[in-house]
Amino acid sequence: MTRVVVVGAGAWGTALANHCAMHGHATTLWAREPDVVEGVSGRHENGRFLAGIALDERLRADGDMTGAVRGAAIAILAPPSHALRVVARSMAGALAPGAIVVVATKGIEPDTLMLMTDVAAAELPGHPVVALSGPSFALEVARHQPTAIVAACAAAAAARAVQELLSEKLFRVYTQHDVTGVELGGALKNVMAVATGIAEGLGLGFNSRAALITRGLAEMTRLGVALGAEPATFAGLAGMGDLVLTCTGSLSRNRAVGMEIGAGKSLAQALEGKETVAEGVLTTRSAHALALRERVDMPIVATAHRVLFDGYPPRDAIRDLMTRELRTETDA
């Protein structure tokens, strides 16, 4: 039995915590919301972020960071990307020496343009940091539907430890060493999901979706290679796998936001009243800045940024993408 803490009680954090508790690990879920703490520990349900799912009775929640983290051998971080640094910093003093840090958050930090594992490593020095990514809707994991994801770390032993912790007959974890590729795949696919949602909101069909997914993958790979990632990573679970899921699945928050914008809503209107975070909106800004910094051509990212933040009409944006200068498919 391994002592596990999951920091962040959104849908994904709750699903991972429940998965660990169900398979015999002593698991604590840290939540900042008092109603979530009470619901998970008292009624065995996270009614705010994962309503309708009965949680394992052995899973307990705690609103005190120090108490939740103390003694954990593995800490899984699952807050929104914009909160990861603050959350990691707040747990630094309580985390046991040698504990493995697993980053389940997907994104790029807006101000620094750092990947989530780099943020965690900066705030939690001396701990091996593993990126956890791949095609995984929280609700389907909570419903015990077959899922395959990736644990990536330069330290192979840490990646294997996470693989062994999480792998069960319906939840398969592969190891990887290309942390940058895995991280970028998980972050950038959310931007592409917003873009495909916009096209769907405009009433465009499957041809358009397939084109955006495929050319989106090309952009993701270009930026990844510029930052030192391996091209093959983007053909795997954390690249193509997560991209297809998020761009086509009805549970995708990023796709849903894009659809509303394509149908005529402003970004503010599309986000109004939503409890959960659509990471693709924040990541669009960060990815656009990163592409400019690295001088990598990412027309879909640039177009999504223009629609989201400059109020550019979505239909004009699609036209602009289709009338770009002609080139070969394999051009950089």
HELIX and SHEET records of a PDB file:
HELIX    1   1 ALA A   11  MET A   22  1                                  12    
HELIX    2   2 PRO A   34  GLU A   38  1                                   5    
HELIX    3   3 GLY A   39  ARG A   43  3                                   5    
HELIX    4   4 MET A   65  VAL A   69  1                                   5    
HELIX    5   5 SER A   81  ALA A   83  5                                   3    
HELIX    6   6 LEU A   84  MET A   91  1                                   8    
HELIX    7   7 MET A  116  GLU A  123  1                                   8    
HELIX    8   8 ALA A  138  ALA A  142  1                                   5    
HELIX    9   9 ALA A  156  LEU A  166  1                                  11    
HELIX   10  10 VAL A  179  GLY A  201  1                                  23    
HELIX   11  11 PHE A  206  ALA A  226  1                                  21    
HELIX   12  12 PRO A  231  ALA A  235  5                                   5    
HELIX   13  13 LEU A  237  GLY A  241  3                                   5    
HELIX   14  14 ASP A  242  THR A  248  1                                   7    
HELIX   15  15 ARG A  253  GLY A  262  1                                  10    
HELIX   16  16 LEU A  267  LEU A  271  1                                   5    
HELIX   17  17 GLU A  279  GLU A  294  1                                  16    
HELIX   18  18 PRO A  299  ASP A  310  1                                  12    
HELIX   19  19 PRO A  314  MET A  322  1                                   9    
SHEET    1   A 8 ARG A  60  ASP A  62  0                                        
SHEET    2   A 8 ALA A  26  TRP A  30  1                                        
SHEET    3   A 8 ARG A   3  VAL A   7  1                                        
SHEET    4   A 8 ILE A  74  LEU A  77  1                                        
SHEET    5   A 8 ILE A 100  VAL A 103  1                                        
SHEET    6   A 8 VAL A 129  SER A 133  1                                        
SHEET    7   A 8 THR A 147  ALA A 152 -1                                        
SHEET    8   A 8 PHE A 171  GLN A 176  1                                        
END                                                                             
